[in-house]
């Protein structure tokens, strides 16, 4: 009985020690990880937004874009770039759930009229040498200057005007569809997104 009690005590101390160590490591790495994510966001914003003299990551508005399977609200964060106090561009993340190998996360930049100023692929799991060509410059450049009124938002194989990737139509189709849906949402909620907040964020 004493041996069992001693064993339980030892195991309890080991578990408590491991928990303490994990807690200390998490606390020590929390801020560096948060800063790394912030820098990644800033790089993406810089790539897709028109020139701005504010910090778009601190001038944001969040809107409900739908609900998940459990009925919880899904939010989308809109980053606003400003020039001389006026909104010069808006960036937001969209996710294409129908990529060949799963979700494709995309940062989209637009001007206040809803015309695309830049696209950046944030993450994906598409096939190397095929679907992953969505990250190449020529593919992302196709979207610049396009909006809901001057483009047919389908790949050419479906009768639209966006080039697909040879042997990998699913990936570009998913990206085109996700950006199109994002532009639709912006058009519907344009006034809310562009409403001034004094540049201080929300």
TABELCOR-V401903 format. One record per pair of residues at least 12 apart in sequence whose C-alpha atoms are under 7 Angstrom apart, sorted by the first residue. I is the first residue (numbers start at 1). J is the second residue. D is the distance in Angstrom with one decimal. If there is no record, write none. Layout:
i=I j=J d=D
i=I j=J d=D
This chain:
i=42 j=57 d=6.9
i=44 j=107 d=6.8
i=44 j=120 d=6.4
i=45 j=91 d=6.7
i=47 j=118 d=6.7
i=48 j=108 d=6.4
i=48 j=109 d=4.6
i=48 j=117 d=6.0
i=48 j=118 d=3.9
i=48 j=119 d=5.6
i=48 j=120 d=6.7
i=49 j=89 d=5.8
i=49 j=90 d=6.8
i=49 j=91 d=6.6
i=49 j=109 d=5.1
i=49 j=110 d=6.8
i=49 j=117 d=6.2
i=49 j=118 d=6.5
i=50 j=88 d=6.6
i=50 j=89 d=5.9
i=50 j=117 d=6.7
i=52 j=81 d=5.2
i=52 j=82 d=5.0
i=52 j=83 d=5.0
i=52 j=88 d=6.9
i=53 j=82 d=6.0
i=53 j=83 d=5.4
i=54 j=81 d=6.3
i=54 j=82 d=5.8
i=56 j=79 d=5.3
i=56 j=80 d=5.1
i=56 j=81 d=4.9
i=57 j=79 d=5.9
i=58 j=200 d=6.7
i=58 j=201 d=5.3
i=59 j=79 d=6.0
i=59 j=80 d=5.6
i=59 j=199 d=5.5
i=59 j=200 d=5.6
i=59 j=201 d=3.7
i=59 j=202 d=6.8
i=60 j=77 d=6.6
i=60 j=78 d=5.4
i=60 j=79 d=4.6
i=60 j=80 d=5.9
i=60 j=201 d=4.8
i=60 j=202 d=5.6
i=61 j=77 d=5.9
i=61 j=78 d=5.3
i=61 j=79 d=6.9
i=61 j=193 d=6.5
i=61 j=201 d=6.8
i=61 j=202 d=5.5
i=62 j=75 d=6.2
i=62 j=76 d=5.5
i=62 j=77 d=4.4
i=62 j=78 d=6.1
i=63 j=75 d=5.4
i=63 j=76 d=5.5
i=63 j=77 d=6.7
i=64 j=76 d=6.3
i=77 j=92 d=6.2
i=78 j=90 d=6.5
i=78 j=91 d=5.8
i=78 j=92 d=4.9
i=79 j=91 d=5.0
i=79 j=92 d=6.3
i=87 j=194 d=6.9
i=88 j=111 d=6.1
i=88 j=112 d=6.4
i=89 j=109 d=6.9
i=89 j=110 d=5.6
i=89 j=111 d=4.3
i=89 j=112 d=5.6
i=90 j=109 d=5.7
i=90 j=110 d=5.4
i=90 j=111 d=6.2
i=90 j=112 d=6.9
i=91 j=107 d=6.7
i=91 j=108 d=5.4
i=91 j=109 d=4.2
i=91 j=110 d=6.3
i=92 j=107 d=5.6
i=92 j=108 d=5.5
i=92 j=109 d=6.7
i=93 j=105 d=6.9
i=93 j=106 d=5.5
i=93 j=107 d=4.4
i=93 j=108 d=6.1
i=94 j=106 d=5.3
i=94 j=107 d=6.4
i=94 j=178 d=6.2
i=94 j=179 d=6.8
i=94 j=182 d=6.4
i=95 j=178 d=6.4
i=96 j=174 d=5.6
i=96 j=175 d=6.1
i=96 j=178 d=5.1
i=98 j=174 d=5.6
i=99 j=170 d=6.3
i=99 j=171 d=5.1
i=99 j=174 d=5.5
i=100 j=126 d=6.2
i=100 j=170 d=5.8
i=100 j=171 d=5.8
i=101 j=125 d=5.5
i=101 j=126 d=5.3
i=102 j=125 d=6.4
i=103 j=124 d=6.2
i=104 j=123 d=5.8
i=104 j=124 d=4.6
i=105 j=121 d=6.1
i=105 j=122 d=5.2
i=105 j=123 d=5.2
i=105 j=124 d=6.5
i=106 j=119 d=7.0
i=106 j=120 d=5.8
i=106 j=121 d=4.6
i=106 j=122 d=5.3
i=107 j=119 d=5.8
i=107 j=120 d=5.1
i=107 j=121 d=6.4
i=107 j=122 d=6.6
i=108 j=120 d=6.6
i=114 j=147 d=6.1
i=114 j=183 d=6.7
i=114 j=187 d=6.9
i=115 j=145 d=5.7
i=115 j=146 d=5.5
i=115 j=147 d=4.6
i=116 j=143 d=6.3
i=116 j=144 d=5.1
i=116 j=145 d=5.3
i=116 j=146 d=5.5
i=116 j=147 d=6.3
i=117 j=144 d=5.1
i=117 j=145 d=6.3
i=118 j=144 d=5.7
i=119 j=140 d=5.7
i=120 j=140 d=7.0
i=121 j=135 d=5.9
i=130 j=167 d=6.8
i=130 j=168 d=5.7
i=131 j=168 d=5.4
i=131 j=171 d=5.4
i=134 j=172 d=6.5
i=148 j=183 d=7.0
i=153 j=176 d=6.4
i=153 j=180 d=6.4
i=154 j=173 d=6.9
i=154 j=176 d=6.5
i=155 j=173 d=6.0
